């Protein structure tokens, strides 16, 4: 069965502020018997649809059940709100994949690679900046786009980490990166808490 906006709105209610899907009371047409319908509605109608699942790296996301099949909540919410097929990737603006409020979701085509958390193995505390023992300076390397192609760009070496951070930040602003890109750890990283 194709997941359409009208089908999803028949099955669920969505709170766009809290980012939560709720099961709606179902009509008898969805069941083999009146008893099955009554039992299902007594158990599920009005309840939150979704469970938090964690991947091996600690990345948490919400999965919801739609007619017995599991789906990522943000993809179902996209159809629910827009009536359109979801884009290949959906960006959670605050980088918390458990926050499915409508204001926190956007098409990741332009943003997903420009709204990442600091990597777990970062030792300098500044994304794109590392200490060069050979040069005894802070070196800057960042991803960008030039001439329509993705490039890994060296921005130079600096005497202080603050200068290096300013250079990286200025370059990212020109490249359209999110203000939050690389600034801190993702909410699911245990070191963030």
C-alpha positions, -999 to +999 in steps of 0.1 A: +000+000+000+014+034-010+019+058+019+000+090+010-008+121+029-045+111+031-037+076+043-013+089+070-038+116+081-065+089+084-042+067+106-023+094+127-024+128+143+008+147+144+018+174+168+042+196+148+056+214+179+064+183+199+072+163+167+051+133+178+028+110+159-003+096+176-024+067+166-059+078+156-090+058+163-094+033+134-125+025+114-138-011+112-126-014+076-090-019+089-100-050+108-114-085+102-139-081+130-156-056+152-140-072+182-105-067+166-113-031+159-125-024+194-095-041+209-070-022+188-087+011+194-088+005+232-051-004+232-036+021+207-059+051+198-045+083+212-011+067+221+023+078+208+035+059+178+072+055+179+102+040+196+137+054+200+163+031+184+201+035+187+227+026+161+260+011+171+276+046+172+250+059+197+230+078+170+194+077+181+163+081+159+126+074+161+109+046+142+072+044+138+048+016+128+026+021+098+003-008+091+027-033+106+059-020+089+086+001+106+096+035+091+118+064+101+094+089+118+108+120+100+101+104+066+065+097+075+061+132+090+074+147+057+047+129+037+021+138+064+029+175+062+038+180+026+020+153+007+052+147-012+076+119-013+104+126+012+138+138-002+167+113-001+179+128+031+161+150+057+183+172+079+174+176+116+185+212+120+195+208+157+212+175+148+190+156+172+173+129+152+148+123+180+135+159+176+109+155+148+092+189+153+083+203+119+104+234+124+134+211+129+132+193+096+144+204+062+155+189+029+191+179+034+201+184-003+218+216+006+224+212+043+232+177+055+269+177+049+270+213+062+253+206+095+274+179+112+286+175+147+322+176+158+338+142+151+344+119+181+381+117+174+386+155+173+415+165+196+418+202+191+383+211+200+378+229+167+365+211+136+389+216+107+419+226+129+448+203+140+482+208+154+511+202+131+542+189+150+564+194+119+553+231+114+546+238+150+514+256+139+477+251+139+467+239+104+433+243+088+417+219+064+380+221+054+356+207+028+341+232+004+328+236-031+347+253-059+337+253-095+309+229-088+332+203-073+338+193-037+373+201-026+393+196+006+410+229+011+440+239+031+435+274+045+469+278+061+488+275+093+483+298+123+502+306+155+471+305+176+441+282+176+418+312+178+432+325+145+428+291+129+392+289+142+383+323+128+397+313+094+377+281+093+345+299+104+349+326+078+354+300+051+323+280+062+301+311+062+310+318+026+303+281+018+268+283+034+275+260+063+252+259+093+263+281+122+263+249+143+285+228+120+313+212+139+307+235+169+299+208+194+292+171+199+259+156+187+233+152+214+235+114+212+273+114+220+278+105+256+306+131+259+280+159+251+262+153+284 
